[in-house]
Amino acid sequence: MLETAILVILVLILLLVIVALFRAVQIVPQSYAIIVERLGKFQAEYGAGMHLLVPFIDRVRTTVDLREQVVSFPPQPVITSDNLVVSIDSVIYYQVTDPKRATYEIANYLQAIEQLTVTTLRNVIGAMDLEQTLTSRDQINGQLRGVLDQATGRWGIRVSNVELKSIDPPASIQGAMEQQMRAERDRRAAILTAEGVKQSQILTAEGDKQSAILRAEGQAQSAILKAQGESRAILQVFDAIHRGNADPKLLAYQYLQTLPKIANGSSSKMWIVPTEFTAALDGIAGALGGKSAAGGPGSAAFNTDADEDVKVDVSGMETTLDIAGDLAETSLQAPEEALAQARGEAASASQEAEASDDVPPSGRGA
């Protein structure tokens, strides 16, 4: 009986020693720290590694994570300076730098950080309107981080960064903003289109200008060359006439050949034959060598033989000119035949002009 009691006592003592050893040895992981109290009073702060405590006297108050923490707070309603309620989600990056103060200076530092963030956010946003709130995130983040870091420094906590995850205005404001942005994009598109059309028209106008300038220069060069050619042709004809020593007979003959062409022109709607026309013809016939009858206009008669060829008088020309020899060998039409042919063509042209004037406009159009 006594032996059994001794055995039980030994077993209990062994169990007590094992439990004491288990409580005395503390292994702290990397990036963690423990706060040890002895009889309810702060004893020490232990970092990573194995540590021995006094059993039943020392105890671990808390284990603090020394790594940087990320916490996201739920959306908070905030009123802007223009009396619009926006919902803001915030994210806080913080790290415990002093485990002792984080344990004894503040009861719940995470809740304290959340409330401090909400109040600071309302103060910062309350001084801005909606447009500034949406476009000044970096400014808001900097102000929040400065206030939080200053407030949490005495708690042994460092706030490294503050980010606004989302800023949600009311649904009606979102619709108005979408319409505004759509109108702004339409305006920019219209401006870009107008600029493109403007540039296109400018380039087209410049191209037309250059084309017109080149065309005008070409026409000017063509007109100059044509005028030079005509001038040279006239000079050559004039020189040839003077070399050929043309007499009035040749000139009268050329005049008779030109009259039908004048009468048959497409622009001649009416061709008037003057009463002195026959007298003019008598004069031409006289120039060709014939004699006018004494009867009066229209009764001219020529005593030149119809079968006799009329030759050009080249007596005054130099014998060395080739053109004089050519003209001397040229046979001209008899004056009577030329005069009769000219009269017939003139009368025919007069009848055609009178006939075209008698036709009514409707008949012409038909």
Disulfide bonds with the S-S distance in Angstrom:
none
